[in-house]
Amino acid sequence: MIKKDVFPAELQELAAFARVISHPARLAILKYVAETPACITGDISEFLPLSRTTVSQHLKELRRMGLIHGEIDGLKVNYCLCKPTIRKHLTAFGEFFDQIEAAAQSCDTSHC
């Protein structure tokens, strides 16, 4: 048994989402895909100071989490955001921190 399996599925999913978006290159890729009408793998590599192989690995993680999807167009792949999945994760993240904030004990905030 893996230790993370003792935690509820919703916490595991939040952690997986946080892990995927925790890399600045993945955030840059998401931003680029959001701002670019036709996003092709090679274009992303030209935008970031990373090799195509490294960009492909980051794209794989974003696809695995369902944050982007790609359409094959000959030898190229056009990427788009998967807005329903992004919205789902953002809502879950927001609800989680709303619960944390509501349950937080009062303390001296001068240390924050």
PyMOL commands that set and color helices and strands:
alter all, ss='L'
color gray80, all
select helices_A, chain A and resi 3-6+9-21+24-35+41-47+52-64+83-103+109-111
alter helices_A, ss='H'
color red, helices_A
select strands_A, chain A and resi 39-40+68-73+76-81
alter strands_A, ss='S'
color yellow, strands_A
deselect
rebuild
show_as cartoon
